[in-house]
Amino acid sequence: MATKSVAAQMFTIRDFCKTPPDIAASCRKLSRIGYSLVQVSAVGPIEAGELKKILDDNALHCVATHTHWKALTEGIDGLIEELKTLQCGLTAIGGMPVDMRTPEGLKPFAEGMNKAARALKAEGIELGYHNHSFEFEPLSDGRLLMDHLMELTAAGNMWAEIDTYWVQHGGGDPAAWIRKVAGRAPLIHLKDMGILQGQQVMREVGEGNLNWPAILDAARAAGVKYFAVEQDRCNGLDPFDCLATSYNNLRAMGLE
């Protein structure tokens, strides 16, 4: 596996990134852990140029961002400008709007994604979709919403930001799904699943029960380039410590 492939998903540290000084301090911590790549998501208000300088000052490169439906449908010119300033060629929507998670809403959502993807692609930017677990519920025809979405969006238009935890949460097999979207998954999200005091929880990569050898083998076969570590909930632990544990465990697994 190529070096420089593990990124910190900044959503993990969103509570520490509310102001530009917070973001700068957090980026210093990420760099000290060993990260050289980040996915920008859920940071507080900051101009793209200022954020780029903070990243540069800490030897960090933004390989991807998360965006939202309104930016794709009403503010795509601003999104393109922001991504170009960050020198970032990948962005993904964090999830489907709640009111569109129906058989009736799925088609217009896919049409909107395809339209936005074409506009972004013309500027050298690729648009992806990040799954949770609701996409793995069958629709009235018995097929998964995720299957429909992948078919309704052209492979050359929309990439699949597979999230290992959420696929498992939906009853799917993360490795199988990574293989299923081979060639259209430049970046995936890594988070583990475990049990804590009888409750299902998100865990640091390698500290839960997911089959990491199978997942990483599937990622290699599927052409995944970046592995973004994300942990939405850290179970009372310091999020930076969680990102450090995941990073160190992934290095032990052969990633950098």
C-alpha positions, 0 to 999 in steps of 0.5 A, spaced: 500 500 500 502 506 498 505 511 503 501 517 505 494 514 505 491 515 512 487 521 513 484 524 519 476 526 518 476 533 522 468 531 524 472 527 529 474 533 532 469 538 531 468 540 538 475 543 538 474 546 531 469 552 532 474 558 531 480 559 526 485 559 533 481 552 535 482 549 528 490 551 528 491 548 535 487 542 532 491 541 526 498 542 530 495 536 534 494 532 528 500 533 525 504 531 532 500 525 532 503 523 525 497 525 520 499 529 514 492 528 510 486 531 513 478 531 510 475 537 512 468 537 515 464 540 520 469 546 522 467 553 524 466 559 520 473 560 516 475 563 510 478 557 505 485 561 504 486 562 512 484 554 512 489 553 507 495 557 510 493 553 517 494 546 513 500 548 510 503 551 516 502 544 519 504 540 513 497 537 512 494 537 505 486 536 505 485 530 500 477 531 501 471 535 504 464 534 506 459 538 503 451 539 504 445 539 499 444 546 499 451 547 497 450 542 491 444 545 489 444 552 490 451 554 491 456 550 487 460 556 484 462 558 491 464 550 493 468 550 487 472 556 489 473 553 496 475 547 493 480 550 488 483 554 494 484 548 498 487 544 492 482 539 494 479 534 488 474 530 492 468 532 496 462 528 498 455 529 501 455 527 508 448 524 507 441 524 503 436 529 506 431 526 510 425 528 506 428 524 500 430 518 503 424 515 500 422 511 493 419 517 491 425 522 493 431 518 491 430 519 483 430 527 484 436 526 489 440 522 484 438 527 479 441 533 483 447 529 485 448 527 477 447 535 475 452 537 481 457 532 479 458 534 472 459 541 474 464 539 479 467 534 474 468 540 469 473 543 474 477 537 476 473 535 482 469 529 484 463 528 488 461 522 492 456 520 497 457 518 504 453 512 507 450 511 514 445 505 515 439 507 513 441 506 505 441 498 507 434 498 508 430 494 503 425 499 499 418 496 496 421 492 491 426 488 496 432 492 493 436 496 498 436 504 497 444 503 496 443 499 490 438 504 487 443 510 489 449 506 486 445 505 479 442 512 479 448 515 479 453 514 474 460 511 476 464 516 472 459 521 476 459 520 483 464 516 487 462 512 494 465 514 500 464 507 504 463 508 511 465 501 514 462 502 521 455 504 518 455 498 513 456 493 518 450 497 522 446 496 517 447 489 516 452 489 511 459 486 510 464 492 509 469 488 505 464 486 500 461 493 499 468 496 498 469 490 493 462 492 490 464 499 488 471 497 486 473 503 481 469 508 484 471 509 491 478 513 492 476 514 499 473 510 504 471 512 512 474 507 517 471 506 524 470 500 528 464 497 532 465 494 538 461 493 545 461 497 551 457 495 557 452 491 553 451 497 548 454 497 541 459 503 540 464 506 535 471 504 537 478 506 534 480 502 528 483 495 531 479 496 538 473 493 536 470 487 532 470 489 524 474 484 520 480 489 518 484 484 514 478 483 510 477 490 509 484 492 507 484 487 502 478 489 499 480 496 499 487 494 496 483 490 490 478 496 489 483 501 488 482 505 494 487 511 495 485 514 502 483 512 508 479 517 512 479 515 520 473 518 523 469 517 530 463 520 531 462 518 538 469 517 542 465 514 549 468 519 553 475 519 551 479 524 548 478 525 540 485 526 539 487 520 543 482 516 539 485 518 532 492 517 535 490 510 537 487 509 530 493 511 526 498 507 530 493 501 529 493 502 522 500 503 521 501 496 524 496 494 519 501 496 514 498 503 512 501 510 513 
